Amino acid sequence: MKLTRTQQRQIDKLARHVERVTDTDRVFFEQHPDRKHRVRHASEVEIAELEITYGEVITSPPGHRYFVIVRNVAPGHRVDFIVENAEDAETDVLEEVARVIFDTFATPEVREIEAALRAASKVGGAA
């Protein structure tokens, strides 16, 4: 998706805040080396980033909220996406459950990003 210059500037302003949130994924995988997947609540700043990208306000229906599904492709290389689910859906799930969620809902675009990250981690070594 091609962003306008205005959208890119807005996203650049959020980058530091998004990085703080996604850094919790790095810490999670460092603390749980046996894990490759994570389910967590989406932050407001991640939702704001999506709103900028798509140019519209994103709201979930009553009783629902957004979650981020993360796959740790290699150390320092993660891919994630946002899904909507019931607001009381569990985030403290087993690795097998998180993997199934990722595999079920990952789009072809997510798969392409994952493949590129996997290739980059092999060429450049683990970051």
C-alpha positions in Angstrom: 0.0 0.0 0.0 1.4 3.4 -1.0 1.1 6.1 1.6 0.8 9.8 1.0 3.5 12.1 2.3 1.1 13.2 5.0 0.3 9.7 6.1 4.1 8.9 6.1 4.8 11.9 8.3 2.0 10.9 10.7 3.3 7.3 10.8 6.9 8.6 11.4 5.6 10.6 14.4 4.1 7.4 15.9 7.2 5.2 15.1 8.9 5.8 18.5 5.7 4.9 20.4 5.0 1.8 18.2 8.6 0.7 18.7 8.1 0.9 22.5 5.1 -1.4 22.2 6.7 -3.9 19.8 9.8 -4.0 22.0 7.7 -5.8 24.5 7.5 -8.6 21.9 11.3 -8.8 21.7 11.4 -9.0 25.5 8.7 -11.7 25.6 10.6 -13.9 23.2 13.9 -13.3 25.0 12.3 -14.4 28.3 10.5 -17.3 26.6 13.1 -18.8 24.2 10.8 -21.9 23.7 8.1 -19.7 22.2 7.7 -18.6 18.5 4.2 -17.0 18.8 2.4 -14.5 21.0 -1.1 -13.1 21.4 -1.5 -9.7 23.1 -3.9 -6.8 23.1 -3.3 -4.2 20.4 -2.2 -0.8 21.8 -3.9 2.4 21.0 -0.9 3.6 19.0 -1.0 0.4 16.8 -4.6 1.1 16.1 -3.8 4.8 15.3 -1.1 3.6 12.9 -3.7 1.4 11.1 -6.2 4.3 11.0 -3.5 6.5 9.3 -2.6 3.7 6.8 -6.2 3.1 5.8 -7.4 6.7 6.2 -10.4 5.8 8.3 -11.4 5.4 12.0 -11.2 1.9 13.1 -13.6 0.8 15.8 -14.6 -2.6 17.0 -18.2 -3.6 17.8 -19.3 -3.6 21.4 -17.9 -6.5 23.3 -14.9 -6.8 20.9 -11.3 -5.5 20.8 -8.2 -5.8 18.7 -5.4 -8.2 19.4 -1.9 -8.6 17.9 -0.7 -12.0 16.8 3.1 -12.2 16.6 5.5 -14.8 15.1 9.1 -14.7 16.1 10.7 -15.6 12.8 14.3 -15.4 14.1 16.0 -13.4 16.8 15.3 -9.8 16.0 12.9 -10.7 13.2 9.2 -10.7 14.0 6.0 -10.4 11.9 2.6 -9.5 13.4 -0.9 -8.5 12.4 -4.0 -7.3 14.1 -7.3 -9.3 14.5 -10.6 -8.5 16.1 -12.0 -10.9 18.8 -14.2 -10.9 21.9 -12.9 -8.4 24.4 -12.6 -11.1 27.0 -10.6 -13.5 24.7 -7.5 -14.9 26.4 -4.0 -13.6 25.6 -2.2 -16.0 27.9 -2.4 -19.0 25.5 -0.2 -22.0 24.9 2.4 -21.9 22.1 0.3 -24.4 20.1 -2.8 -22.3 20.3 -1.0 -19.1 19.4 0.6 -20.9 16.4 -2.8 -22.1 15.2 -4.2 -18.6 15.5 -1.3 -17.2 13.5 -1.5 -19.9 10.8 -5.3 -19.5 10.5 -5.4 -15.7 10.1 -2.1 -14.8 8.4 -2.8 -13.2 5.1 -0.7 -13.8 1.9 0.9 -10.5 2.5 1.9 -11.5 6.1 3.3 -14.8 4.6 5.4 -12.8 2.1 6.8 -10.6 4.9 7.6 -13.6 6.9 9.4 -15.3 4.0 11.5 -12.1 3.4 12.4 -11.8 7.1 13.3 -15.5 7.2 15.6 -15.0 4.2 17.1 -11.9 5.6 17.9 -13.6 8.9 19.7 -16.4 7.0 21.7 -14.1 4.8 22.6 -11.5 7.4 22.6 -13.7 10.4 20.4 -13.3 13.4 20.1 -9.7 14.6 
